[in-house]
Amino acid sequence: MGVKIEVNFPNMDKGTELDVGGILVKNGGNVELTDEQEAFFVSKYRKTPKEWAGEGEYVKVSGTGKFSPKQVEDMFPEASTTPEMAEPAEPEDEGDKG
């Protein structure tokens, strides 16, 4: 079985079409991704669909994908590193000018 995305938003009508990371899924339903859809998803987000969705209450991702988190990390090593934040500059004291 491939990767399956299921959505169920209780405050929305069943059958409402939703964009879930670029994949069209009807509320209350699910979609099994093709290899091409999974590859698109991984190339766009630099994460597997499971990593991207996390443990959400309304969007659930199940199944085994073509790409493991390790394979995605190897394909896109820059996505696994976070650039260091620069220290903010100290504000100038306007009263010292003069």
SVG drawing of the C-alpha trace seen along z (x, -y; Angstrom):
<svg xmlns="http://www.w3.org/2000/svg" viewBox="-22 -68 48 70">
<polyline fill="none" stroke="black" stroke-width="0.4" points="0.0,0.0 1.2,-3.5 0.7,-6.7 -2.9,-7.6 -4.1,-11.0 -7.4,-11.2 -9.2,-14.4 -12.2,-14.8 -13.1,-18.4 -16.2,-18.1 -17.4,-21.7 -17.3,-21.3 -19.7,-19.5 -18.7,-15.9 -17.4,-15.9 -16.0,-19.4 -12.9,-19.4 -9.8,-20.4 -6.2,-21.2 -3.9,-19.2 -0.4,-20.2 -1.3,-20.3 -3.3,-17.1 -7.1,-17.2 -8.9,-15.3 -12.7,-15.3 -13.6,-16.0 -14.6,-12.7 -12.6,-10.8 -9.1,-9.8 -6.7,-9.6 -3.9,-7.1 -1.0,-8.9 0.5,-7.8 4.3,-7.6 4.2,-10.9 2.1,-12.7 4.4,-11.5 7.5,-12.6 5.8,-16.0 5.0,-16.4 8.6,-15.5 10.2,-17.8 7.9,-20.7 8.1,-20.4 11.4,-18.5 9.5,-16.2 7.5,-13.1 3.7,-13.5 3.7,-12.0 6.4,-14.4 4.5,-17.3 1.1,-16.5 2.4,-15.5 -0.1,-14.3 -3.0,-16.4 -6.5,-15.8 -8.2,-16.5 -5.6,-15.3 -4.1,-11.8 -1.4,-10.2 -1.0,-6.5 0.8,-3.8 4.3,-3.3 5.7,-5.7 8.2,-5.3 10.5,-7.7 11.7,-7.4 12.5,-10.4 16.2,-9.4 16.0,-9.3 14.4,-12.7 17.1,-14.1 19.8,-12.6 18.1,-14.2 17.7,-17.6 20.3,-18.0 19.8,-21.8 16.2,-21.2 17.4,-19.4 19.6,-22.3 18.2,-25.5 20.2,-28.7 21.4,-30.4 19.5,-33.4 21.5,-36.6 21.5,-38.5 19.2,-41.5 21.0,-44.9 20.7,-47.0 18.4,-50.0 20.1,-53.3 19.3,-55.7 17.9,-58.8 18.7,-60.9 22.4,-60.5 22.7,-62.4 23.7,-66.0"/>
</svg>
